[in-house]
Amino acid sequence: MNRNELDELPPVLDVPTAAKVLGIGRSLAYELVRRGEWPTTVLHVGKLIKIPTEPLVRLLGAGEPPVDAGDDS
């Protein structure tokens, strides 16, 4: 998933979409949620499972502006 795709994500994601963001499979994502090992906040809304986007993007470091290593000024 590239930076533009991350910027266009809605505020909360379903588990398959959150798995795609992390580059893992859907089954593993559901298993991590079930075991309480998902790396960010998980919202349970009735039977729905939703993952807030902002903490997920921060986890990837994609919320940070790129560092220009060649700019010493």
mmJSON file of the N, C-alpha and C atoms, coordinates in Angstrom:
{"data_MODEL":{"atom_site":{
"group_PDB":["ATOM","ATOM","ATOM","ATOM","ATOM","ATOM","ATOM","ATOM","ATOM","ATOM","ATOM","ATOM","ATOM","ATOM","ATOM","ATOM","ATOM","ATOM","ATOM","ATOM","ATOM","ATOM","ATOM","ATOM","ATOM","ATOM","ATOM","ATOM","ATOM","ATOM","ATOM","ATOM","ATOM","ATOM","ATOM","ATOM","ATOM","ATOM","ATOM","ATOM","ATOM","ATOM","ATOM","ATOM","ATOM","ATOM","ATOM","ATOM","ATOM","ATOM","ATOM","ATOM","ATOM","ATOM","ATOM","ATOM","ATOM","ATOM","ATOM","ATOM","ATOM","ATOM","ATOM","ATOM","ATOM","ATOM","ATOM","ATOM","ATOM","ATOM","ATOM","ATOM","ATOM","ATOM","ATOM","ATOM","ATOM","ATOM","ATOM","ATOM","ATOM","ATOM","ATOM","ATOM","ATOM","ATOM","ATOM","ATOM","ATOM","ATOM","ATOM","ATOM","ATOM","ATOM","ATOM","ATOM","ATOM","ATOM","ATOM","ATOM","ATOM","ATOM","ATOM","ATOM","ATOM","ATOM","ATOM","ATOM","ATOM","ATOM","ATOM","ATOM","ATOM","ATOM","ATOM","ATOM","ATOM","ATOM","ATOM","ATOM","ATOM","ATOM","ATOM","ATOM","ATOM","ATOM","ATOM","ATOM","ATOM","ATOM","ATOM","ATOM","ATOM","ATOM","ATOM","ATOM","ATOM","ATOM","ATOM","ATOM","ATOM","ATOM","ATOM","ATOM","ATOM","ATOM","ATOM","ATOM","ATOM","ATOM","ATOM","ATOM","ATOM","ATOM","ATOM","ATOM","ATOM","ATOM","ATOM","ATOM","ATOM","ATOM","ATOM","ATOM","ATOM","ATOM","ATOM","ATOM","ATOM","ATOM","ATOM","ATOM","ATOM","ATOM","ATOM","ATOM","ATOM","ATOM","ATOM","ATOM","ATOM","ATOM","ATOM","ATOM","ATOM","ATOM","ATOM","ATOM","ATOM","ATOM","ATOM","ATOM","ATOM","ATOM","ATOM","ATOM","ATOM","ATOM","ATOM","ATOM","ATOM","ATOM","ATOM","ATOM","ATOM","ATOM","ATOM","ATOM","ATOM","ATOM","ATOM","ATOM","ATOM","ATOM","ATOM","ATOM","ATOM","ATOM","ATOM"],
"id":[1,2,3,4,5,6,7,8,9,10,11,12,13,14,15,16,17,18,19,20,21,22,23,24,25,26,27,28,29,30,31,32,33,34,35,36,37,38,39,40,41,42,43,44,45,46,47,48,49,50,51,52,53,54,55,56,57,58,59,60,61,62,63,64,65,66,67,68,69,70,71,72,73,74,75,76,77,78,79,80,81,82,83,84,85,86,87,88,89,90,91,92,93,94,95,96,97,98,99,100,101,102,103,104,105,106,107,108,109,110,111,112,113,114,115,116,117,118,119,120,121,122,123,124,125,126,127,128,129,130,131,132,133,134,135,136,137,138,139,140,141,142,143,144,145,146,147,148,149,150,151,152,153,154,155,156,157,158,159,160,161,162,163,164,165,166,167,168,169,170,171,172,173,174,175,176,177,178,179,180,181,182,183,184,185,186,187,188,189,190,191,192,193,194,195,196,197,198,199,200,201,202,203,204,205,206,207,208,209,210,211,212,213,214,215,216,217,218,219],
"type_symbol":["N","C","C","N","C","C","N","C","C","N","C","C","N","C","C","N","C","C","N","C","C","N","C","C","N","C","C","N","C","C","N","C","C","N","C","C","N","C","C","N","C","C","N","C","C","N","C","C","N","C","C","N","C","C","N","C","C","N","C","C","N","C","C","N","C","C","N","C","C","N","C","C","N","C","C","N","C","C","N","C","C","N","C","C","N","C","C","N","C","C","N","C","C","N","C","C","N","C","C","N","C","C","N","C","C","N","C","C","N","C","C","N","C","C","N","C","C","N","C","C","N","C","C","N","C","C","N","C","C","N","C","C","N","C","C","N","C","C","N","C","C","N","C","C","N","C","C","N","C","C","N","C","C","N","C","C","N","C","C","N","C","C","N","C","C","N","C","C","N","C","C","N","C","C","N","C","C","N","C","C","N","C","C","N","C","C","N","C","C","N","C","C","N","C","C","N","C","C","N","C","C","N","C","C","N","C","C","N","C","C","N","C","C","N","C","C","N","C","C"],
"label_atom_id":["N","CA","C","N","CA","C","N","CA","C","N","CA","C","N","CA","C","N","CA","C","N","CA","C","N","CA","C","N","CA","C","N","CA","C","N","CA","C","N","CA","C","N","CA","C","N","CA","C","N","CA","C","N","CA","C","N","CA","C","N","CA","C","N","CA","C","N","CA","C","N","CA","C","N","CA","C","N","CA","C","N","CA","C","N","CA","C","N","CA","C","N","CA","C","N","CA","C","N","CA","C","N","CA","C","N","CA","C","N","CA","C","N","CA","C","N","CA","C","N","CA","C","N","CA","C","N","CA","C","N","CA","C","N","CA","C","N","CA","C","N","CA","C","N","CA","C","N","CA","C","N","CA","C","N","CA","C","N","CA","C","N","CA","C","N","CA","C","N","CA","C","N","CA","C","N","CA","C","N","CA","C","N","CA","C","N","CA","C","N","CA","C","N","CA","C","N","CA","C","N","CA","C","N","CA","C","N","CA","C","N","CA","C","N","CA","C","N","CA","C","N","CA","C","N","CA","C","N","CA","C","N","CA","C","N","CA","C","N","CA","C","N","CA","C","N","CA","C","N","CA","C","N","CA","C"],
"label_alt_id":[null,null,null,null,null,null,null,null,null,null,null,null,null,null,null,null,null,null,null,null,null,null,null,null,null,null,null,null,null,null,null,null,null,null,null,null,null,null,null,null,null,null,null,null,null,null,null,null,null,null,null,null,null,null,null,null,null,null,null,null,null,null,null,null,null,null,null,null,null,null,null,null,null,null,null,null,null,null,null,null,null,null,null,null,null,null,null,null,null,null,null,null,null,null,null,null,null,null,null,null,null,null,null,null,null,null,null,null,null,null,null,null,null,null,null,null,null,null,null,null,null,null,null,null,null,null,null,null,null,null,null,null,null,null,null,null,null,null,null,null,null,null,null,null,null,null,null,null,null,null,null,null,null,null,null,null,null,null,null,null,null,null,null,null,null,null,null,null,null,null,null,null,null,null,null,null,null,null,null,null,null,null,null,null,null,null,null,null,null,null,null,null,null,null,null,null,null,null,null,null,null,null,null,null,null,null,null,null,null,null,null,null,null,null,null,null,null,null,null],
"label_comp_id":["MET","MET","MET","ASN","ASN","ASN","ARG","ARG","ARG","ASN","ASN","ASN","GLU","GLU","GLU","LEU","LEU","LEU","ASP","ASP","ASP","GLU","GLU","GLU","LEU","LEU","LEU","PRO","PRO","PRO","PRO","PRO","PRO","VAL","VAL","VAL","LEU","LEU","LEU","ASP","ASP","ASP","VAL","VAL","VAL","PRO","PRO","PRO","THR","THR","THR","ALA","ALA","ALA","ALA","ALA","ALA","LYS","LYS","LYS","VAL","VAL","VAL","LEU","LEU","LEU","GLY","GLY","GLY","ILE","ILE","ILE","GLY","GLY","GLY","ARG","ARG","ARG","SER","SER","SER","LEU","LEU","LEU","ALA","ALA","ALA","TYR","TYR","TYR","GLU","GLU","GLU","LEU","LEU","LEU","VAL","VAL","VAL","ARG","ARG","ARG","ARG","ARG","ARG","GLY","GLY","GLY","GLU","GLU","GLU","TRP","TRP","TRP","PRO","PRO","PRO","THR","THR","THR","THR","THR","THR","VAL","VAL","VAL","LEU","LEU","LEU","HIS","HIS","HIS","VAL","VAL","VAL","GLY","GLY","GLY","LYS","LYS","LYS","LEU","LEU","LEU","ILE","ILE","ILE","LYS","LYS","LYS","ILE","ILE","ILE","PRO","PRO","PRO","THR","THR","THR","GLU","GLU","GLU","PRO","PRO","PRO","LEU","LEU","LEU","VAL","VAL","VAL","ARG","ARG","ARG","LEU","LEU","LEU","LEU","LEU","LEU","GLY","GLY","GLY","ALA","ALA","ALA","GLY","GLY","GLY","GLU","GLU","GLU","PRO","PRO","PRO","PRO","PRO","PRO","VAL","VAL","VAL","ASP","ASP","ASP","ALA","ALA","ALA","GLY","GLY","GLY","ASP","ASP","ASP","ASP","ASP","ASP","SER","SER","SER"],
"label_asym_id":["A","A","A","A","A","A","A","A","A","A","A","A","A","A","A","A","A","A","A","A","A","A","A","A","A","A","A","A","A","A","A","A","A","A","A","A","A","A","A","A","A","A","A","A","A","A","A","A","A","A","A","A","A","A","A","A","A","A","A","A","A","A","A","A","A","A","A","A","A","A","A","A","A","A","A","A","A","A","A","A","A","A","A","A","A","A","A","A","A","A","A","A","A","A","A","A","A","A","A","A","A","A","A","A","A","A","A","A","A","A","A","A","A","A","A","A","A","A","A","A","A","A","A","A","A","A","A","A","A","A","A","A","A","A","A","A","A","A","A","A","A","A","A","A","A","A","A","A","A","A","A","A","A","A","A","A","A","A","A","A","A","A","A","A","A","A","A","A","A","A","A","A","A","A","A","A","A","A","A","A","A","A","A","A","A","A","A","A","A","A","A","A","A","A","A","A","A","A","A","A","A","A","A","A","A","A","A","A","A","A","A","A","A","A","A","A","A","A","A"],
"label_entity_id":["1","1","1","1","1","1","1","1","1","1","1","1","1","1","1","1","1","1","1","1","1","1","1","1","1","1","1","1","1","1","1","1","1","1","1","1","1","1","1","1","1","1","1","1","1","1","1","1","1","1","1","1","1","1","1","1","1","1","1","1","1","1","1","1","1","1","1","1","1","1","1","1","1","1","1","1","1","1","1","1","1","1","1","1","1","1","1","1","1","1","1","1","1","1","1","1","1","1","1","1","1","1","1","1","1","1","1","1","1","1","1","1","1","1","1","1","1","1","1","1","1","1","1","1","1","1","1","1","1","1","1","1","1","1","1","1","1","1","1","1","1","1","1","1","1","1","1","1","1","1","1","1","1","1","1","1","1","1","1","1","1","1","1","1","1","1","1","1","1","1","1","1","1","1","1","1","1","1","1","1","1","1","1","1","1","1","1","1","1","1","1","1","1","1","1","1","1","1","1","1","1","1","1","1","1","1","1","1","1","1","1","1","1","1","1","1","1","1","1"],
"label_seq_id":[1,1,1,2,2,2,3,3,3,4,4,4,5,5,5,6,6,6,7,7,7,8,8,8,9,9,9,10,10,10,11,11,11,12,12,12,13,13,13,14,14,14,15,15,15,16,16,16,17,17,17,18,18,18,19,19,19,20,20,20,21,21,21,22,22,22,23,23,23,24,24,24,25,25,25,26,26,26,27,27,27,28,28,28,29,29,29,30,30,30,31,31,31,32,32,32,33,33,33,34,34,34,35,35,35,36,36,36,37,37,37,38,38,38,39,39,39,40,40,40,41,41,41,42,42,42,43,43,43,44,44,44,45,45,45,46,46,46,47,47,47,48,48,48,49,49,49,50,50,50,51,51,51,52,52,52,53,53,53,54,54,54,55,55,55,56,56,56,57,57,57,58,58,58,59,59,59,60,60,60,61,61,61,62,62,62,63,63,63,64,64,64,65,65,65,66,66,66,67,67,67,68,68,68,69,69,69,70,70,70,71,71,71,72,72,72,73,73,73],
"pdbx_PDB_ins_code":[null,null,null,null,null,null,null,null,null,null,null,null,null,null,null,null,null,null,null,null,null,null,null,null,null,null,null,null,null,null,null,null,null,null,null,null,null,null,null,null,null,null,null,null,null,null,null,null,null,null,null,null,null,null,null,null,null,null,null,null,null,null,null,null,null,null,null,null,null,null,null,null,null,null,null,null,null,null,null,null,null,null,null,null,null,null,null,null,null,null,null,null,null,null,null,null,null,null,null,null,null,null,null,null,null,null,null,null,null,null,null,null,null,null,null,null,null,null,null,null,null,null,null,null,null,null,null,null,null,null,null,null,null,null,null,null,null,null,null,null,null,null,null,null,null,null,null,null,null,null,null,null,null,null,null,null,null,null,null,null,null,null,null,null,null,null,null,null,null,null,null,null,null,null,null,null,null,null,null,null,null,null,null,null,null,null,null,null,null,null,null,null,null,null,null,null,null,null,null,null,null,null,null,null,null,null,null,null,null,null,null,null,null,null,null,null,null,null,null],
"Cartn_x":[0.866,0.0,0.905,0.679,1.535,0.984,1.745,1.392,0.036,-0.221,-1.501,-2.671,-2.514,-3.575,-3.801,-2.724,-2.86,-3.599,-3.278,-3.926,-5.416,-5.849,-7.257,-8.096,-7.49,-8.237,-9.25,-10.387,-11.367,-10.836,-11.511,-11.037,-10.96,-11.827,-11.765,-11.806,-11.148,-11.03,-11.626,-12.048,-12.404,-11.102,-11.176,-9.971,-9.239,-9.925,-9.19,-8.412,-8.982,-8.29,-7.105,-7.286,-6.184,-5.054,-5.412,-4.405,-3.614,-4.305,-3.643,-2.66,-3.046,-2.16,-0.869,-0.991,0.19,0.922,0.296,0.93,0.869,-0.206,-0.398,-1.717,-1.92,-3.141,-4.324,-5.496,-6.754,-6.907,-6.583,-6.731,-5.828,-4.581,-3.658,-4.173,-4.707,-5.222,-6.357,-7.314,-8.412,-7.901,-6.899,-6.325,-5.656,-4.914,-4.273,-5.31,-6.387,-7.469,-8.09,-8.365,-8.992,-8.137,-6.814,-5.907,-5.542,-6.02,-5.686,-4.271,-3.705,-2.335,-2.224,-3.355,-3.309,-2.534,-1.621,-0.708,-1.302,-2.555,-3.18,-4.541,-5.238,-6.57,-7.531,-8.383,-9.422,-10.765,-11.695,-13.031,-14.01,-14.77,-15.819,-17.153,-17.833,-19.121,-20.146,-20.798,-21.663,-20.799,-21.149,-20.352,-19.253,-19.255,-18.25,-16.942,-15.855,-14.534,-13.979,-13.61,-13.08,-11.721,-10.83,-9.485,-9.317,-9.048,-8.797,-7.562,-7.677,-6.625,-5.402,-5.595,-4.47,-3.398,-3.752,-2.694,-1.992,-2.72,-2.143,-1.112,-1.452,-0.536,0.684,0.458,1.586,2.513,1.936,2.725,3.698,3.255,4.096,5.097,4.952,5.827,5.439,4.275,3.834,3.212,2.976,2.415,3.459,4.728,5.829,6.193,6.529,7.009,8.363,8.678,9.967,11.124,12.208,13.403,14.313,14.765,15.685,17.105,17.757,19.092,20.141,19.898,20.887,20.796,19.85,19.639,20.229,21.395,22.056,21.841,20.965,20.771,19.811],
"Cartn_y":[-1.174,0.0,1.228,2.135,3.315,4.471,5.54,6.689,7.297,7.418,7.987,7.123,5.8,4.895,5.018,5.148,5.322,6.616,7.685,8.982,8.959,8.058,7.996,7.04,6.387,5.438,6.167,5.527,6.124,6.086,6.764,6.829,5.473,4.529,3.177,2.164,1.027,-0.003,-1.308,-2.143,-3.512,-4.311,-5.499,-6.298,-6.649,-7.075,-7.386,-6.192,-5.006,-3.818,-3.478,-3.573,-3.317,-4.319,-5.571,-6.593,-6.215,-5.71,-5.284,-4.152,-3.228,-2.121,-2.667,-3.679,-4.257,-5.267,-5.668,-6.638,-8.056,-8.355,-9.708,-10.257,-11.539,-12.177,-11.91,-12.045,-11.829,-12.793,-14.056,-15.054,-14.738,-14.364,-13.998,-12.776,-11.808,-10.594,-10.934,-11.749,-12.132,-12.916,-13.753,-14.525,-13.601,-12.603,-11.648,-10.868,-10.468,-9.761,-10.684,-11.924,-12.884,-13.128,-13.207,-13.466,-12.205,-11.046,-9.789,-9.331,-9.768,-9.433,-8.46,-7.909,-6.91,-5.714,-5.129,-4.104,-2.72,-2.491,-1.189,-1.418,-0.337,-0.399,-1.149,-1.957,-2.688,-2.283,-1.881,-1.497,-2.619,-3.042,-4.038,-3.304,-3.274,-2.596,-3.678,-4.185,-5.338,-6.498,-7.069,-8.157,-7.655,-6.355,-5.784,-5.538,-5.704,-5.382,-4.271,-3.161,-2.029,-1.634,-1.219,-0.815,0.66,1.538,2.944,3.086,3.901,4.051,4.782,5.874,6.715,5.95,5.168,4.435,3.4,2.833,1.848,2.514,3.67,4.416,4.883,5.327,5.725,4.551,3.373,2.17,1.916,2.192,1.991,3.12,4.193,5.341,6.183,5.9,6.619,7.963,8.224,9.501,10.593,10.194,11.133,11.664,12.95,13.445,12.829,12.609,12.012,12.909,12.294,13.015,13.137,14.352,14.586,14.516,13.377,13.143,14.03,14.57,15.4,16.87,17.284,18.7,19.006,19.656,19.98,21.423,22.159,23.568,23.777],
"Cartn_z":[0.0,0.0,0.0,-0.952,-1.034,-0.19,-0.107,0.742,0.341,-0.96,-1.415,-0.969,-1.066,-0.628,0.879,1.647,3.101,3.424,2.685,2.924,2.623,1.754,1.348,2.191,3.164,3.99,4.874,5.158,6.079,7.516,8.438,9.832,10.537,10.164,10.736,9.605,9.833,8.811,9.291,8.348,8.716,8.814,9.349,9.59,8.287,7.22,5.99,5.425,5.5,5.005,5.899,7.214,8.146,7.92,7.631,7.336,6.088,5.095,3.86,4.136,4.995,5.365,5.967,6.818,7.461,6.585,5.479,4.6,5.133,5.881,6.404,5.872,6.033,5.563,6.482,5.902,6.616,7.798,7.591,8.664,9.847,9.553,10.633,11.375,10.644,11.281,12.254,11.807,12.692,13.899,13.682,14.788,15.814,15.339,16.251,17.058,16.401,17.1,18.147,17.759,18.676,19.909,19.715,20.832,21.61,21.16,21.83,21.535,20.402,20.046,18.877,18.43,17.36,17.892,17.101,17.63,17.877,17.523,17.788,18.442,18.706,19.299,18.386,18.988,18.252,18.843,17.983,18.426,18.102,19.097,18.893,18.94,17.806,17.676,17.35,18.399,18.196,17.717,16.583,16.017,15.088,14.811,13.915,14.655,13.945,14.467,13.586,14.195,13.448,14.021,13.141,13.515,13.165,14.147,13.831,12.927,11.912,10.91,11.436,12.153,12.57,13.343,14.379,15.09,14.197,13.255,12.344,11.429,10.899,10.033,10.836,12.071,12.939,13.209,13.433,13.677,12.529,11.325,10.146,9.946,10.728,10.55,9.351,8.776,7.587,7.934,9.203,9.6,9.706,9.605,9.722,8.342,8.237,6.949,6.622,5.356,5.015,5.434,5.867,6.283,5.086,4.811,3.692,4.24,4.048,4.606,3.973,2.797,2.128,2.47,3.285,3.6,4.975,5.004,6.267,6.683,6.027,6.378,7.484],
"occupancy":[1.0,1.0,1.0,1.0,1.0,1.0,1.0,1.0,1.0,1.0,1.0,1.0,1.0,1.0,1.0,1.0,1.0,1.0,1.0,1.0,1.0,1.0,1.0,1.0,1.0,1.0,1.0,1.0,1.0,1.0,1.0,1.0,1.0,1.0,1.0,1.0,1.0,1.0,1.0,1.0,1.0,1.0,1.0,1.0,1.0,1.0,1.0,1.0,1.0,1.0,1.0,1.0,1.0,1.0,1.0,1.0,1.0,1.0,1.0,1.0,1.0,1.0,1.0,1.0,1.0,1.0,1.0,1.0,1.0,1.0,1.0,1.0,1.0,1.0,1.0,1.0,1.0,1.0,1.0,1.0,1.0,1.0,1.0,1.0,1.0,1.0,1.0,1.0,1.0,1.0,1.0,1.0,1.0,1.0,1.0,1.0,1.0,1.0,1.0,1.0,1.0,1.0,1.0,1.0,1.0,1.0,1.0,1.0,1.0,1.0,1.0,1.0,1.0,1.0,1.0,1.0,1.0,1.0,1.0,1.0,1.0,1.0,1.0,1.0,1.0,1.0,1.0,1.0,1.0,1.0,1.0,1.0,1.0,1.0,1.0,1.0,1.0,1.0,1.0,1.0,1.0,1.0,1.0,1.0,1.0,1.0,1.0,1.0,1.0,1.0,1.0,1.0,1.0,1.0,1.0,1.0,1.0,1.0,1.0,1.0,1.0,1.0,1.0,1.0,1.0,1.0,1.0,1.0,1.0,1.0,1.0,1.0,1.0,1.0,1.0,1.0,1.0,1.0,1.0,1.0,1.0,1.0,1.0,1.0,1.0,1.0,1.0,1.0,1.0,1.0,1.0,1.0,1.0,1.0,1.0,1.0,1.0,1.0,1.0,1.0,1.0,1.0,1.0,1.0,1.0,1.0,1.0,1.0,1.0,1.0,1.0,1.0,1.0,1.0,1.0,1.0,1.0,1.0,1.0],
"B_iso_or_equiv":[0.0,0.0,0.0,0.0,0.0,0.0,0.0,0.0,0.0,0.0,0.0,0.0,0.0,0.0,0.0,0.0,0.0,0.0,0.0,0.0,0.0,0.0,0.0,0.0,0.0,0.0,0.0,0.0,0.0,0.0,0.0,0.0,0.0,0.0,0.0,0.0,0.0,0.0,0.0,0.0,0.0,0.0,0.0,0.0,0.0,0.0,0.0,0.0,0.0,0.0,0.0,0.0,0.0,0.0,0.0,0.0,0.0,0.0,0.0,0.0,0.0,0.0,0.0,0.0,0.0,0.0,0.0,0.0,0.0,0.0,0.0,0.0,0.0,0.0,0.0,0.0,0.0,0.0,0.0,0.0,0.0,0.0,0.0,0.0,0.0,0.0,0.0,0.0,0.0,0.0,0.0,0.0,0.0,0.0,0.0,0.0,0.0,0.0,0.0,0.0,0.0,0.0,0.0,0.0,0.0,0.0,0.0,0.0,0.0,0.0,0.0,0.0,0.0,0.0,0.0,0.0,0.0,0.0,0.0,0.0,0.0,0.0,0.0,0.0,0.0,0.0,0.0,0.0,0.0,0.0,0.0,0.0,0.0,0.0,0.0,0.0,0.0,0.0,0.0,0.0,0.0,0.0,0.0,0.0,0.0,0.0,0.0,0.0,0.0,0.0,0.0,0.0,0.0,0.0,0.0,0.0,0.0,0.0,0.0,0.0,0.0,0.0,0.0,0.0,0.0,0.0,0.0,0.0,0.0,0.0,0.0,0.0,0.0,0.0,0.0,0.0,0.0,0.0,0.0,0.0,0.0,0.0,0.0,0.0,0.0,0.0,0.0,0.0,0.0,0.0,0.0,0.0,0.0,0.0,0.0,0.0,0.0,0.0,0.0,0.0,0.0,0.0,0.0,0.0,0.0,0.0,0.0,0.0,0.0,0.0,0.0,0.0,0.0,0.0,0.0,0.0,0.0,0.0,0.0],
"pdbx_formal_charge":[null,null,null,null,null,null,null,null,null,null,null,null,null,null,null,null,null,null,null,null,null,null,null,null,null,null,null,null,null,null,null,null,null,null,null,null,null,null,null,null,null,null,null,null,null,null,null,null,null,null,null,null,null,null,null,null,null,null,null,null,null,null,null,null,null,null,null,null,null,null,null,null,null,null,null,null,null,null,null,null,null,null,null,null,null,null,null,null,null,null,null,null,null,null,null,null,null,null,null,null,null,null,null,null,null,null,null,null,null,null,null,null,null,null,null,null,null,null,null,null,null,null,null,null,null,null,null,null,null,null,null,null,null,null,null,null,null,null,null,null,null,null,null,null,null,null,null,null,null,null,null,null,null,null,null,null,null,null,null,null,null,null,null,null,null,null,null,null,null,null,null,null,null,null,null,null,null,null,null,null,null,null,null,null,null,null,null,null,null,null,null,null,null,null,null,null,null,null,null,null,null,null,null,null,null,null,null,null,null,null,null,null,null,null,null,null,null,null,null],
"auth_seq_id":[1,1,1,2,2,2,3,3,3,4,4,4,5,5,5,6,6,6,7,7,7,8,8,8,9,9,9,10,10,10,11,11,11,12,12,12,13,13,13,14,14,14,15,15,15,16,16,16,17,17,17,18,18,18,19,19,19,20,20,20,21,21,21,22,22,22,23,23,23,24,24,24,25,25,25,26,26,26,27,27,27,28,28,28,29,29,29,30,30,30,31,31,31,32,32,32,33,33,33,34,34,34,35,35,35,36,36,36,37,37,37,38,38,38,39,39,39,40,40,40,41,41,41,42,42,42,43,43,43,44,44,44,45,45,45,46,46,46,47,47,47,48,48,48,49,49,49,50,50,50,51,51,51,52,52,52,53,53,53,54,54,54,55,55,55,56,56,56,57,57,57,58,58,58,59,59,59,60,60,60,61,61,61,62,62,62,63,63,63,64,64,64,65,65,65,66,66,66,67,67,67,68,68,68,69,69,69,70,70,70,71,71,71,72,72,72,73,73,73],
"auth_comp_id":["MET","MET","MET","ASN","ASN","ASN","ARG","ARG","ARG","ASN","ASN","ASN","GLU","GLU","GLU","LEU","LEU","LEU","ASP","ASP","ASP","GLU","GLU","GLU","LEU","LEU","LEU","PRO","PRO","PRO","PRO","PRO","PRO","VAL","VAL","VAL","LEU","LEU","LEU","ASP","ASP","ASP","VAL","VAL","VAL","PRO","PRO","PRO","THR","THR","THR","ALA","ALA","ALA","ALA","ALA","ALA","LYS","LYS","LYS","VAL","VAL","VAL","LEU","LEU","LEU","GLY","GLY","GLY","ILE","ILE","ILE","GLY","GLY","GLY","ARG","ARG","ARG","SER","SER","SER","LEU","LEU","LEU","ALA","ALA","ALA","TYR","TYR","TYR","GLU","GLU","GLU","LEU","LEU","LEU","VAL","VAL","VAL","ARG","ARG","ARG","ARG","ARG","ARG","GLY","GLY","GLY","GLU","GLU","GLU","TRP","TRP","TRP","PRO","PRO","PRO","THR","THR","THR","THR","THR","THR","VAL","VAL","VAL","LEU","LEU","LEU","HIS","HIS","HIS","VAL","VAL","VAL","GLY","GLY","GLY","LYS","LYS","LYS","LEU","LEU","LEU","ILE","ILE","ILE","LYS","LYS","LYS","ILE","ILE","ILE","PRO","PRO","PRO","THR","THR","THR","GLU","GLU","GLU","PRO","PRO","PRO","LEU","LEU","LEU","VAL","VAL","VAL","ARG","ARG","ARG","LEU","LEU","LEU","LEU","LEU","LEU","GLY","GLY","GLY","ALA","ALA","ALA","GLY","GLY","GLY","GLU","GLU","GLU","PRO","PRO","PRO","PRO","PRO","PRO","VAL","VAL","VAL","ASP","ASP","ASP","ALA","ALA","ALA","GLY","GLY","GLY","ASP","ASP","ASP","ASP","ASP","ASP","SER","SER","SER"],
"auth_asym_id":["A","A","A","A","A","A","A","A","A","A","A","A","A","A","A","A","A","A","A","A","A","A","A","A","A","A","A","A","A","A","A","A","A","A","A","A","A","A","A","A","A","A","A","A","A","A","A","A","A","A","A","A","A","A","A","A","A","A","A","A","A","A","A","A","A","A","A","A","A","A","A","A","A","A","A","A","A","A","A","A","A","A","A","A","A","A","A","A","A","A","A","A","A","A","A","A","A","A","A","A","A","A","A","A","A","A","A","A","A","A","A","A","A","A","A","A","A","A","A","A","A","A","A","A","A","A","A","A","A","A","A","A","A","A","A","A","A","A","A","A","A","A","A","A","A","A","A","A","A","A","A","A","A","A","A","A","A","A","A","A","A","A","A","A","A","A","A","A","A","A","A","A","A","A","A","A","A","A","A","A","A","A","A","A","A","A","A","A","A","A","A","A","A","A","A","A","A","A","A","A","A","A","A","A","A","A","A","A","A","A","A","A","A","A","A","A","A","A","A"],
"auth_atom_id":["N","CA","C","N","CA","C","N","CA","C","N","CA","C","N","CA","C","N","CA","C","N","CA","C","N","CA","C","N","CA","C","N","CA","C","N","CA","C","N","CA","C","N","CA","C","N","CA","C","N","CA","C","N","CA","C","N","CA","C","N","CA","C","N","CA","C","N","CA","C","N","CA","C","N","CA","C","N","CA","C","N","CA","C","N","CA","C","N","CA","C","N","CA","C","N","CA","C","N","CA","C","N","CA","C","N","CA","C","N","CA","C","N","CA","C","N","CA","C","N","CA","C","N","CA","C","N","CA","C","N","CA","C","N","CA","C","N","CA","C","N","CA","C","N","CA","C","N","CA","C","N","CA","C","N","CA","C","N","CA","C","N","CA","C","N","CA","C","N","CA","C","N","CA","C","N","CA","C","N","CA","C","N","CA","C","N","CA","C","N","CA","C","N","CA","C","N","CA","C","N","CA","C","N","CA","C","N","CA","C","N","CA","C","N","CA","C","N","CA","C","N","CA","C","N","CA","C","N","CA","C","N","CA","C","N","CA","C","N","CA","C","N","CA","C","N","CA","C","N","CA","C","N","CA","C"],
"pdbx_PDB_model_num":[1,1,1,1,1,1,1,1,1,1,1,1,1,1,1,1,1,1,1,1,1,1,1,1,1,1,1,1,1,1,1,1,1,1,1,1,1,1,1,1,1,1,1,1,1,1,1,1,1,1,1,1,1,1,1,1,1,1,1,1,1,1,1,1,1,1,1,1,1,1,1,1,1,1,1,1,1,1,1,1,1,1,1,1,1,1,1,1,1,1,1,1,1,1,1,1,1,1,1,1,1,1,1,1,1,1,1,1,1,1,1,1,1,1,1,1,1,1,1,1,1,1,1,1,1,1,1,1,1,1,1,1,1,1,1,1,1,1,1,1,1,1,1,1,1,1,1,1,1,1,1,1,1,1,1,1,1,1,1,1,1,1,1,1,1,1,1,1,1,1,1,1,1,1,1,1,1,1,1,1,1,1,1,1,1,1,1,1,1,1,1,1,1,1,1,1,1,1,1,1,1,1,1,1,1,1,1,1,1,1,1,1,1,1,1,1,1,1,1]
}}}
